[in-house]
Structures are given as C-alpha cells and as structure tokens.
C-alpha cells in the first residue's frame, strides 16, 4: 500500500495477509519486518523519523466514542522502525505530504473536509484548514510550499491552495473521478490519473495550465 525510498533504505507497507512495515537496505536487500496492528498506508521521512498513516480505510483507528474512523499517524525511528509516538489525525484521514523546507506535515481528512497542519519540530497541530469538500490526496509544491488537493467526490477537481491563508489559488480540471495525483518537481509537472476518463492529465506547476492528456488505451469507466 505504500513505498518510500530515502537514505539508502526502502520502506514498504505490506497488507496482503498481515499488516507490516518493512525496512530494507537498498544495496544488500537485508532488512527487518515490523508487525502493524492495523492497515499501513503512506510513508514519508523527515528529520531522522519515519511517518506513516495507519488505520483508515479498513480498521481505521476506530474509536468507540468517536463519530467514525480516524487515521493514526505513527512516528518511528527512521533506522530501526521503533515507534516513538502516535498522532491522532481526523475523520477518514488517509493521505499526507511533508514540506521538507518548512518542517510541516499536511494531511487530508476526507470525512471532515479539512487539511490538518502539523509542526514536525514538536508534533503540535498548527491549524486545520476548512476546504468544505471531500479532499483526498495532498502534495506540496516544491517552490512555494502551496498545496494541491485532489477533490474526487466533491467535483472531480484539483484545488491549488495557499496553506498559510487557506485561499484558493487555482482550480485544475483533470477529468472525471481523479484517483491519484503525483508531482514531479524535476519536470515541473503534476500528473493526475482520471479514473472514469481512462487518462492521465498533465499540468505545468509553474502556471497550473494543462499541457497534455495521456490516454491509457483502455475502456472508460474502468479501474
């Protein structure tokens, strides 16, 4: 469900039969496997620590007295995988990205319509940005730290947002039901997979203009 490469190590979340976090040496292939109590998802590293979202959408960090399923952000040692702490995020939190320059982590809570902002220096919550829609993916612009938010269920758009003010910078239209966005800083490109259009929309992150549609050669409305 998640893979991340950094510092000569490959970090993999495995969920086929048993949930686990795997830390593998990129050169030797040696490594360790750490059992997880719940489903592991996205992985990122920052400041000698490993951050991974666990829980939602399966067991979802379900809290008996809460209003639904919450993602739990696990903080671990980047080398050993030993857990340092858990951070409870918000309702149906699934995706996050880290601004390496500012040391801020941004997560999306689909069930709440917010983007949570965490200061990684002390793991405190700085604020929650109300975007009033069901955002899913979030990626950080490499130059100015602004955010691209994938809004599949709330209108099949990608919102470009200033995280400091919460203001909308641009609205990008990749096609019906965008199910994944990936940013490639070296190419100044944002790629959006459109589920129902069976294509990938390509945007220039300097201007937010669409530069290309890549058809996948498969039937529309298929996975």
Secondary structure as UniProt FT lines:
FT   STRAND          2..6
FT   TURN            7..8
FT   STRAND          9..14
FT   STRAND          20..25
FT   TURN            26..28
FT   STRAND          31..35
FT   STRAND          40..46
FT   TURN            47..48
FT   STRAND          49..54
FT   TURN            56..61
FT   TURN            64..65
FT   STRAND          70..77
FT   TURN            78..80
FT   STRAND          83..91
FT   STRAND          93..99
FT   TURN            100..103
FT   STRAND          104..109
FT   TURN            110..113
FT   STRAND          114..119
FT   TURN            120..123
FT   STRAND          124..130
FT   STRAND          138..140
FT   TURN            142..144
FT   STRAND          147..151
FT   TURN            152..155
FT   STRAND          157..161
FT   TURN            163..165
FT   STRAND          168..172
FT   STRAND          178..184
FT   HELIX           185..187
FT   STRAND          189..194
FT   TURN            195..198
FT   STRAND          199..204
FT   TURN            205..207
FT   STRAND          210..215
FT   TURN            220..221
//
